[in-house]
Amino acid sequence: MFKKSLRVVVIGAGVLGTAIAYTIKKSFKNSVEVILIEKHTAPGQETSKFNSGVLHSGIHSKPDTLKAKFARSGNLMAKDYCQRNGVPIYECGMLIVAAYRDLIYLTKKIRNFWNIYNHGREQNIEMKILMPWEIPRIEPEVRGAGAIFIPDVAVIDQEKFVQSLFKSGKDLGVQMFLDTQVIGFRNMAGKYYVETNKSTIETDVVINAAGLYADEIAKMAGFDQYKIYPYRGEYYEVLGPEAKLVNRLVYPVPIEGDPGKGIHFLKTTDGRLLLGPNARLVPNKEYYTQDKTPAEVFKKAAVRFCPALKNAELKWAYSGIRPKLTLKDDIHHESDFIFSLDHQNPFFLNIIGYESPGLSGALAAAEYVKNILNKI
């Protein structure tokens, strides 16, 4: 165990930062002082708020990556946390469907279908392959040439999840500095001095969990090797009676090199049916509403699996921006999360490129950080 006077500053009160602050304080109690710094007036106002709320199984990620490992264990931890703390959760399962219209690219699609199935097998994920006639037994209006059904996938209210983690941490004694902007760092005599727009905070450990802005925070501290590319994902809501046509998560077979998982169906915890997200590189990290993607792009993707949606009315719902580490053209390298202890004594841990399945893996990632601290 480290010295009792250890102080830890966590930068960023998204799902990752709140999970880390809560986990560290819960684990080490009075042996550590935890300070959580957030530039907004409330937690979870960026990527953590504007995502799908899906607790992924890890099947979309390569089995030996942190993305897969965190999703597998974090999924279970998040479900348990939500059930114990009253966070809305909808346990619906996920269908990954090969659309009939994809048969034009039959060879490539079959390869991608079996690749993702093998990801699941290597990770011991409970799943079942469905023949075309079996798909409507699970989703009556969904059509496809085949599918993988994963029952242990759920949707949560992601905003309430972050708020609950924030409150749980605060109840344990985490000091919360909201509406506080980090503007610089000084490294002096075995301590970091975190300079903000309000005060300077002395600390033994800095954990950079700033999400979209983690590369900028790292650069302030002298670590300029990181570059985040902002990819926007938009969501449309299905209106009218067609909103009741699909009741589970329905995903396409992933496309190699696609920066996202493909436009899919999402049933929220409050009963809405959403389509999305797409994945577009945008000019900056504040580019949420400009140049919206037309609704027809989303409808075209949805009708491949659910022809009954062809006359549905769609309404733009919201968009989120994810912090990717690679561009779409770099299809040979799907980047993993970066957890890098870039300075020791004092300790500076940079967490870079924390994107999907970041919501699913937050509590597992927090345990990972806790174990790093435990070796100090």
C-alpha positions, -999 to 999 in steps of 0.1 A, spaced: 0 0 0 12 35 -8 17 63 16 -13 75 35 -9 111 24 -13 103 -13 -35 128 -32 -49 119 -67 -63 144 -91 -86 130 -118 -93 153 -148 -126 149 -165 -160 139 -150 -173 118 -178 -181 81 -173 -145 72 -170 -134 100 -147 -164 95 -124 -158 57 -123 -121 61 -115 -127 86 -87 -155 65 -72 -135 32 -75 -102 47 -60 -120 63 -31 -141 32 -24 -110 9 -25 -85 30 -6 -109 50 16 -89 74 39 -56 63 25 -61 86 -5 -75 120 -11 -93 122 -45 -101 154 -64 -122 153 -95 -119 183 -119 -145 190 -145 -147 221 -168 -185 219 -172 -210 227 -145 -223 191 -143 -207 157 -150 -209 137 -182 -217 166 -206 -197 154 -237 -191 119 -251 -205 101 -221 -239 118 -225 -243 116 -263 -238 80 -270 -260 49 -274 -261 38 -238 -253 2 -249 -234 -21 -225 -214 -41 -251 -203 -77 -248 -168 -71 -264 -176 -90 -295 -168 -61 -318 -132 -58 -305 -102 -81 -309 -101 -105 -280 -66 -94 -267 -74 -57 -265 -83 -36 -235 -115 -27 -254 -126 -63 -254 -114 -71 -219 -130 -40 -203 -163 -45 -222 -166 -81 -210 -160 -75 -174 -173 -39 -173 -206 -50 -188 -213 -72 -158 -200 -46 -133 -222 -19 -149 -253 -40 -148 -248 -49 -112 -241 -12 -103 -272 0 -122 -295 -26 -105 -281 -17 -71 -284 21 -76 -316 24 -95 -302 34 -128 -326 25 -156 -315 -6 -176 -332 -25 -204 -319 -60 -209 -328 -66 -246 -300 -85 -262 -283 -77 -296 -288 -90 -331 -259 -86 -356 -276 -92 -389 -263 -98 -424 -288 -80 -446 -300 -97 -479 -288 -66 -498 -253 -72 -485 -252 -105 -506 -238 -85 -535 -206 -84 -514 -211 -120 -503 -175 -131 -499 -164 -101 -478 -196 -101 -457 -192 -138 -449 -156 -132 -438 -166 -103 -416 -196 -123 -402 -173 -152 -392 -146 -128 -379 -170 -113 -354 -184 -147 -345 -148 -160 -338 -142 -129 -316 -172 -141 -296 -160 -177 -293 -125 -166 -282 -140 -145 -254 -166 -172 -244 -195 -148 -251 -229 -165 -250 -243 -162 -285 -263 -181 -311 -262 -181 -349 -296 -177 -364 -308 -188 -399 -330 -164 -419 -363 -180 -407 -352 -178 -371 -346 -140 -370 -383 -131 -369 -388 -153 -339 -367 -127 -320 -376 -96 -340 -407 -101 -361 -400 -72 -385 -363 -78 -390 -351 -96 -421 -316 -110 -429 -296 -137 -445 -283 -147 -411 -276 -132 -377 -257 -136 -344 -279 -132 -313 -261 -121 -281 -285 -122 -251 -263 -105 -225 -263 -70 -240 -283 -42 -223 -291 -5 -227 -288 19 -198 -296 55 -192 -261 67 -197 -267 102 -183 -281 88 -151 -253 63 -148 -227 91 -149 -247 112 -124 -250 82 -101 -212 75 -102 -206 111 -95 -229 111 -65 -215 78 -52 -180 92 -54 -191 124 -36 -208 104 -9 -176 86 -3 -156 118 1 -143 126 -34 -138 164 -37 -157 177 -68 -144 208 -86 -170 216 -112 -169 246 -136 -131 243 -133 -108 245 -163 -73 231 -163 -49 256 -178 -15 242 -171 8 220 -150 41 225 -130 63 196 -120 83 206 -89 100 186 -61 81 154 -66 47 170 -70 25 182 -98 8 215 -95 -24 215 -115 -32 251 -125 -69 259 -131 -89 290 -138 -97 292 -101 -67 279 -81 -36 257 -81 -39 222 -67 -9 203 -55 -10 165 -61 11 133 -61 -8 117 -90 -26 131 -121 -50 109 -140 -59 124 -174 -94 111 -182 -104 142 -203 -119 122 -231 -121 143 -263 -96 167 -248 -72 142 -233 -46 149 -260 -47 187 -252 -44 180 -214 -15 157 -221 2 183 -242 -1 209 -214 19 186 -192 46 181 -219 33 149 -235 28 159 -271 28 124 -287 -10 121 -288 -35 131 -314 -73 127 -312 -95 128 -343 -131 139 -335 -156 115 -352 -193 126 -349 -221 101 -346 -257 113 -352 -289 97 -341 -324 99 -356 -356 90 -338 -383 69 -354 -417 86 -349 -453 73 -349 -464 36 -349 -432 25 -366 -413 32 -334 -428 -1 -321 -415 -22 -350 -382 -31 -334 -376 -38 -297 -339 -48 -295 -305 -37 -306 -301 -46 -343 -266 -41 -357 -252 -47 -392 -222 -70 -398 -193 -46 -392 -174 -33 -422 -136 -35 -422 -121 -1 -418 -154 16 -407 -147 39 -378 -179 29 -361 -201 -2 -357 -226 9 -384 -260 25 -382 -282 3 -361 -315 2 -342 -315 13 -306 -344 9 -282 -338 33 -253 -347 28 -216 -377 52 -220 -391 33 -251 -379 54 -280 -365 38 -312 -334 55 -325 -313 49 -356 -276 56 -355 -249 65 -351 -230 71 -383 -193 81 -380 -180 112 -396 -147 130 -391 -156 165 -382 -135 198 -383 -134 203 -345 -145 189 -312 -175 212 -309 -190 203 -342 -223 188 -329 -251 202 -350 -236 218 -381 -240 201 -415 -264 173 -403 -265 141 -423 -298 137 -442 -324 114 -426 -326 94 -458 -291 80 -451 -304 65 -419 -336 53 -434 -317 36 -462 -296 18 -436 -326 7 -416 -348 -5 -444 -321 -31 -453 -331 -49 -421 -366 -37 -416 -385 -31 -448 -416 -20 -428 -398 13 -420 -398 25 -455 -425 51 -448 -414 60 -413 -410 96 -402 -375 104 -387 -365 132 -365 -330 143 -358 -323 134 -321 -288 143 -311 -251 137 -319 -220 128 -300 -183 130 -308 -159 102 -300 -122 105 -295 -106 82 -321 -69 77 -325 -68 67 -361 -84 79 -393 -109 59 -414 -83 52 -441 -60 34 -416 -80 1 -419 -50 -20 -409 -49 -7 -374 -79 -5 -351 -65 15 -322 -69 3 -286 -73 24 -255 -41 40 -243 -34 38 -206 2 52 -203 21 61 -172 41 88 -189 58 102 -158 67 87 -124 73 105 -92 52 124 -95 28 101 -115 10 112 -146 -13 87 -162 -27 96 -196 -58 78 -209 -61 86 -246 -87 75 -272 -112 62 -247 -142 57 -270 -166 28 -276 -170 5 -258 -160 30 -231 -194 32 -214 -195 -6 -210 -159 -8 -198 -158 22 -174 -159 3 -141 -134 -23 -154 -111 4 -166 -114 21 -132 -103 -12 -116 -73 -13 -140 -63 22 -129 -67 13 -93 -43 -16 -98 -18 7 -113 -20 30 -83 -17 0 -60 18 -5 -73 30 30 -64 
